[in-house]
Amino acid sequence: MATNYILSENLTGTIPEEIVAEVIKDAVQTSTVMNLAKVVPMKTPTKKFPVLLQGAGAYWVGEGQRIQTSGTQWATVELIAKKLATIIPVSKEVLNDSVVDVMSELKGEIAKAFAKTFDKAALFGINSPFTTNIYTSAKTNAGNAFVKGSVAGQDLTSDISDVMALVEEDGYNPNAFIARIGIKNQLRKLRDNNGSPLYVPSIKDGTVDELYNLPIQFAQNDAWDTTKAELIAGNFDYAYYGILNDITYEVLKEATLNTITMADEKPMSLAEQDMVALKAIMRIAFLVVKDKAFAVLEPEVEPEVPETQG
């Protein structure tokens, strides 16, 4: 049954389960990484589980010969959930509403905030508590990076193919892409040898955009580092995330919010603005288990302009 307490009488607590389920569902749908990575159910902040890194082998066996040991490789990995918080300023009038009503009204904003911050951390390690991120795994650890336009006379179609090849040469099949939303215009112009589009936008609910017949997700501008990548290709079966199914909240009444500024560029003071703020905290984990399963298309290097002699 929904908790219907008045917010002013319950300044801290746990968001009702039915609202939490909707927030998590919306966050997963909004997040580019969570849409593609594998989810691991978590009931505690830490979870260890086995991951198959190399499949079993089969061998020809002669009559009376000993069967060889299979080459299966397993690793035990650990997901550690970290606290992720968002603060949403609201009018003081919400204190007269029920917890359920307030959370129902704000659940979309909470989900979007969680998804954006998670994507920034999982993709590029921006303000991240996680030990891994996809960009560092691909670029730094695996060395899987291709610079856009680095091959003379080669178009974006072939550049993306070369990025996929980096993953394939390491023995993995790319199963999806994540890209910055600003690259869509270039993708719409790509054609195969028969003149058919390589990028196919979704045209109805329940379908996804495709590139080279693989799903492609587009990160919003404020969740993507345009200085580091244009596009990431990978096998997202080797990226895992987990979410604990509880979200706590706290009502802030007199705080100064340094991360939120007013028109005069001063930090928001709740007391001065006659407002309150809702802080929501969820716990989420992320881990890349195979660096070589990912590759990056890096931005084109701008040619240096020679200095003019005065």
Salt bridges, closest charged atoms under 4 A:
GLU22 OE1 - LYS107 NZ 2.12
GLU109 OE2 - LYS112 NZ 3.24
ASP222 OD2 - LYS116 NZ 3.45
GLU230 OE1 - LYS148 NZ 3.39
GLU230 OE2 - ARG180 NE 3.08
ASP246 OD1 - ARG283 NH2 2.98
GLU250 OE1 - LYS279 NZ 3.44
ASP274 OD1 - LYS92 NZ 3.14
GLU298 OE2 - LYS139 NZ 2.88
